[in-house]
């Protein structure tokens, strides 16, 4: 009698054990919602071209296929539970992931890589060492704009390597603007300064590391309402270096631009300098009690100012 009871007890257990694999298989085939990187809400990805994103798939029935709407924008491949997407061109498309009866859409944005520069401000001495910067991102059509009204810089930029070389020729300020393919910009401010301070009336060169006088100004003469003469001799009639600056400077303000006229008795005497006859665009760098400091292209002037 005991054997009969044991057999009756084993039969349900054997039946349950036989049905269990079938239930598990059925549940597996029915599957569940597809997850990307373990997230049900992940519906889009953004990255730049020539970059590959790797995503892990879960859910469904454990077997995955995928296709992409526009293969010009991106390429994809599926290996087991791993989805690889590689950007080809900037633009938008989407992938459809299939697993059993489940389907999931993944929006794909191939974007211009973020523009970056290694420095936003650069300080240089004229005709000193070159400064090298690194510009990265921005896309294939990144451009460079140079705002250098006094032409104080020489700039070389290799768009392929992203290396920018800056050389300074004279004192002044300039702005380099890197423009990304998507229109975003990054400014690089360049400040070129010489060593030294100007305390005596005269004209000085700013084309080397240290300021030095273009000529020895022995005498300066200011005629109210007319202008200023800088002379390199106590006897104006025997001097060959005379610079006449008109009109006189009245009520200057730091930061403003002035237009003054230069004239020379013997222009050849200034042939190897940054000075030339005619109208000059000058920046007011400093205003002192009796004088004004002006900066031009490759030179500075400390002049008496008319009150």
C-alpha positions as CSV (number, residue, x, y, z in Angstrom):
1,X,0.0,0.0,0.0
2,X,2.9,2.4,0.7
3,X,4.2,2.0,-2.9
4,X,0.9,3.0,-4.3
5,X,0.8,6.2,-2.2
6,X,4.3,7.1,-3.3
7,X,3.4,6.7,-6.9
8,X,0.4,8.9,-6.5
9,X,2.5,11.6,-4.9
10,X,5.2,11.5,-7.6
11,X,2.9,11.7,-10.5
12,X,1.9,15.5,-9.9
13,X,5.6,16.4,-9.3
14,X,6.7,14.7,-12.5
15,X,3.9,16.4,-14.4
16,X,4.9,19.9,-13.0
17,X,8.6,19.3,-13.8
18,X,7.6,18.3,-17.4
19,X,5.5,21.4,-17.9
20,X,8.0,23.9,-16.3
21,X,10.4,24.1,-19.3
22,X,7.5,24.5,-21.6
23,X,6.2,27.4,-19.6
24,X,9.6,29.1,-19.4
25,X,10.0,28.7,-23.2
26,X,6.6,30.1,-23.8
27,X,7.3,33.1,-21.6
28,X,10.7,33.6,-23.3
29,X,9.1,33.5,-26.7
30,X,6.4,36.0,-25.6
31,X,9.1,38.3,-24.2
32,X,8.8,41.8,-22.8
33,X,9.4,45.4,-23.8
34,X,12.7,46.1,-25.4
35,X,15.1,48.0,-23.2
36,X,18.2,50.0,-24.4
37,X,21.0,50.2,-21.9
38,X,18.5,48.9,-19.3
39,X,16.2,51.9,-19.9
40,X,12.7,51.8,-21.2
41,X,12.6,55.6,-21.9
42,X,15.8,55.8,-23.9
43,X,14.5,56.9,-27.3
44,X,17.3,59.0,-28.9
45,X,21.0,59.3,-29.1
46,X,23.3,62.1,-30.4
47,X,26.9,61.9,-31.4
48,X,29.3,63.1,-34.1
49,X,30.2,61.4,-37.3
50,X,33.0,58.9,-37.5
51,X,32.0,58.0,-33.9
52,X,30.5,54.7,-32.9
53,X,28.0,54.3,-30.1
54,X,27.5,50.9,-28.5
55,X,24.2,50.1,-26.9
56,X,23.1,47.0,-25.0
57,X,19.6,45.5,-25.7
58,X,17.4,43.7,-23.3
59,X,13.8,42.3,-23.4
60,X,12.0,41.1,-26.5
61,X,12.6,37.4,-27.0
62,X,16.3,37.8,-26.7
63,X,17.0,37.8,-30.4
64,X,17.3,41.2,-32.2
65,X,17.4,42.6,-35.6
66,X,17.5,46.3,-36.6
67,X,17.4,48.5,-39.6
68,X,18.0,52.2,-40.3
69,X,15.9,54.6,-42.2
70,X,18.7,56.5,-43.9
71,X,22.0,54.6,-44.2
72,X,23.7,57.8,-45.6
73,X,23.4,59.3,-42.1
74,X,24.5,56.3,-40.0
75,X,25.3,52.6,-40.2
76,X,24.4,50.0,-37.7
77,X,25.0,46.4,-36.9
78,X,23.6,43.9,-34.3
79,X,25.6,41.1,-32.7
80,X,23.6,39.1,-30.1
81,X,22.4,41.8,-27.6
82,X,24.8,44.6,-28.8
83,X,23.8,47.4,-31.2
84,X,26.6,49.4,-32.8
85,X,25.8,52.7,-34.6
86,X,28.4,54.7,-36.5
87,X,27.8,58.2,-37.7
88,X,28.6,59.0,-41.4
89,X,27.1,62.4,-42.1
90,X,25.5,65.2,-40.0
91,X,21.8,64.8,-40.0
92,X,18.8,63.0,-38.4
93,X,17.5,59.5,-38.9
94,X,16.1,56.6,-36.9
95,X,16.6,52.9,-36.3
96,X,13.9,50.3,-35.8
97,X,14.8,47.5,-33.4
98,X,12.8,44.2,-33.7
99,X,12.6,41.3,-31.3
100,X,9.7,38.8,-31.6
101,X,6.5,40.8,-31.5
102,X,8.2,43.8,-30.0
103,X,9.4,46.9,-31.8
104,X,11.2,50.0,-30.7
105,X,12.2,53.2,-32.5
106,X,15.5,54.9,-31.7
107,X,16.0,58.5,-33.0
108,X,19.6,59.1,-34.1
109,X,21.1,62.6,-34.4
110,X,24.5,62.9,-36.0
111,X,25.6,66.4,-34.8
112,X,28.6,68.7,-35.4
113,X,31.2,68.1,-32.7
114,X,31.3,70.9,-30.1
115,X,33.8,73.6,-30.9
116,X,36.6,74.1,-28.5
117,X,39.9,76.1,-28.4
118,X,42.8,75.6,-26.0
119,X,42.9,79.3,-25.0
120,X,40.5,82.3,-25.1
121,X,43.1,84.9,-24.5
122,X,46.7,85.2,-25.8
123,X,49.4,87.6,-24.7
124,X,52.5,88.1,-26.9
125,X,55.5,90.3,-27.4
126,X,56.1,91.6,-30.9
127,X,58.4,89.4,-33.1
128,X,58.9,87.0,-30.2
129,X,58.1,83.3,-30.0
130,X,55.1,82.0,-31.9
131,X,52.1,80.9,-30.0
132,X,50.4,77.6,-30.8
133,X,46.8,76.9,-30.1
134,X,44.6,73.8,-30.6
135,X,41.2,74.2,-32.2
136,X,39.0,71.1,-32.2
137,X,35.5,70.2,-33.2
138,X,33.2,72.5,-35.2
139,X,32.8,70.2,-38.3
140,X,34.5,70.0,-41.6
141,X,33.4,73.5,-42.7
142,X,34.9,75.3,-39.7
143,X,36.2,78.8,-40.7
144,X,38.4,81.5,-39.2
145,X,37.6,85.2,-39.2
146,X,40.3,87.7,-38.3
147,X,39.5,91.1,-36.9
148,X,42.9,92.8,-37.1
149,X,42.5,96.4,-38.2
150,X,46.2,97.3,-37.6
151,X,47.5,94.1,-39.2
152,X,49.6,93.2,-36.2
153,X,49.3,89.5,-36.6
154,X,50.4,86.6,-38.8
155,X,48.1,83.7,-38.4
156,X,48.5,80.2,-39.8
157,X,45.8,77.6,-39.2
158,X,45.8,73.9,-40.3
159,X,42.2,72.8,-40.4
160,X,43.2,69.2,-40.7
161,X,45.3,69.1,-37.5
162,X,43.6,71.9,-35.7
163,X,46.9,73.6,-34.9
164,X,46.9,77.5,-35.1
165,X,50.1,79.4,-35.1
166,X,50.1,83.1,-34.1
167,X,52.9,85.6,-34.7
168,X,52.8,89.2,-33.5
169,X,54.4,92.0,-35.6
170,X,53.6,95.0,-33.5
171,X,51.6,96.2,-30.4
172,X,47.9,96.2,-30.6
173,X,44.8,94.1,-30.0
174,X,43.1,91.7,-32.4
175,X,40.3,89.1,-32.3
176,X,40.3,85.7,-34.0
177,X,36.8,84.1,-34.3
178,X,36.5,80.4,-35.1
179,X,33.1,79.7,-36.7
180,X,31.8,76.2,-36.5
181,X,29.8,74.5,-39.2
182,X,26.6,75.0,-37.3
183,X,27.2,78.7,-36.8
184,X,28.5,78.7,-33.2
185,X,31.6,80.8,-32.6
186,X,34.5,81.0,-30.2
187,X,36.6,84.2,-29.9
188,X,40.3,84.3,-29.2
189,X,41.4,87.7,-27.9
190,X,45.1,88.5,-28.8
191,X,46.9,91.2,-26.8
192,X,50.4,92.3,-28.1
193,X,52.4,94.5,-25.8
194,X,56.0,95.7,-25.6
195,X,58.1,96.0,-22.5
196,X,58.9,99.5,-21.3
197,X,57.1,102.7,-20.4
198,X,57.0,106.0,-22.3
199,X,57.5,109.1,-20.3
200,X,59.1,111.6,-22.7
201,X,57.4,113.3,-25.6
202,X,58.3,111.7,-28.9
203,X,57.6,108.8,-31.3
204,X,58.5,105.2,-30.5
205,X,58.6,101.9,-32.3
206,X,56.4,99.0,-31.1
207,X,57.7,96.3,-33.4
208,X,60.1,94.5,-31.0
209,X,60.0,93.1,-27.5
210,X,61.0,96.4,-26.0
211,X,59.8,99.9,-26.9
212,X,62.5,102.1,-28.4
213,X,62.5,105.7,-29.9
214,X,62.2,106.0,-33.6
215,X,64.2,109.3,-33.4
216,X,65.7,111.3,-30.6
217,X,63.2,114.0,-30.0
218,X,65.3,117.0,-28.8
219,X,62.5,119.5,-29.2
220,X,58.8,119.5,-29.5
221,X,56.7,122.5,-30.5
222,X,52.9,122.9,-30.2
223,X,51.1,125.7,-31.9
224,X,47.5,126.0,-30.6
225,X,44.9,125.3,-33.3
226,X,47.6,124.0,-35.7
227,X,49.5,121.0,-34.4
228,X,52.7,119.5,-33.0
229,X,56.2,119.3,-34.4
230,X,58.7,116.7,-33.2
231,X,62.3,117.7,-34.1
232,X,65.5,115.8,-33.6
233,X,67.7,118.9,-33.4
234,X,67.8,122.1,-31.4
235,X,68.0,124.0,-34.7
236,X,64.9,123.1,-36.7
237,X,66.4,124.6,-39.9
238,X,69.3,122.1,-39.9
239,X,67.2,119.1,-38.7
240,X,66.4,116.4,-41.2
241,X,64.0,114.5,-39.1
242,X,60.9,116.6,-38.4
243,X,57.5,115.1,-37.9
244,X,54.5,117.4,-38.1
245,X,51.3,116.1,-36.6
246,X,48.0,117.9,-37.2
247,X,45.5,118.9,-35.9
248,X,46.2,119.2,-32.2
249,X,44.6,116.7,-29.9
250,X,41.8,118.2,-27.8
251,X,39.8,116.5,-25.0
252,X,40.9,112.9,-25.9
253,X,39.1,109.9,-24.2
254,X,40.8,106.6,-23.6
255,X,39.6,104.0,-26.1
256,X,38.5,106.3,-28.9
257,X,40.0,106.4,-32.4
258,X,41.5,109.6,-33.8
259,X,42.6,110.5,-37.3
260,X,45.6,112.7,-37.5
261,X,47.8,113.7,-40.4
262,X,51.6,113.2,-40.6
263,X,53.9,115.3,-42.8
264,X,57.7,115.1,-43.0
265,X,60.3,117.5,-44.3
266,X,62.4,114.6,-45.5
267,X,60.3,111.5,-45.8
268,X,63.3,109.4,-46.8
269,X,64.6,109.9,-43.2
270,X,61.8,107.7,-42.0
271,X,62.1,105.1,-44.7
272,X,63.0,102.2,-42.3
273,X,60.3,103.0,-39.7
274,X,56.6,102.3,-39.4
275,X,55.8,106.0,-40.1
276,X,54.5,107.3,-43.3
277,X,53.0,110.6,-44.5
278,X,49.2,111.1,-44.7
279,X,46.2,110.3,-42.6
280,X,46.8,108.0,-39.6
281,X,44.3,106.0,-37.6
282,X,45.4,106.3,-33.9
283,X,44.0,104.7,-30.7
284,X,44.0,106.7,-27.5
285,X,45.7,104.5,-25.0
286,X,46.2,106.9,-22.1
287,X,45.4,110.4,-21.2
288,X,47.8,112.2,-18.8
289,X,47.5,115.6,-17.2
290,X,49.5,117.3,-20.0
291,X,50.0,114.6,-22.6
292,X,48.2,111.9,-24.5
293,X,49.6,108.5,-25.5
294,X,48.5,107.4,-29.0
295,X,49.1,104.0,-30.6
296,X,49.3,103.5,-34.4
297,X,50.4,100.6,-36.5
298,X,53.9,99.8,-35.3
299,X,54.5,103.0,-33.3
300,X,53.4,105.1,-30.4
301,X,53.3,108.8,-29.8
302,X,53.4,110.8,-26.6
303,X,52.2,114.2,-27.5
304,X,51.3,117.4,-25.5
305,X,47.6,117.9,-25.7
306,X,45.8,121.1,-26.2
307,X,43.5,122.2,-23.4
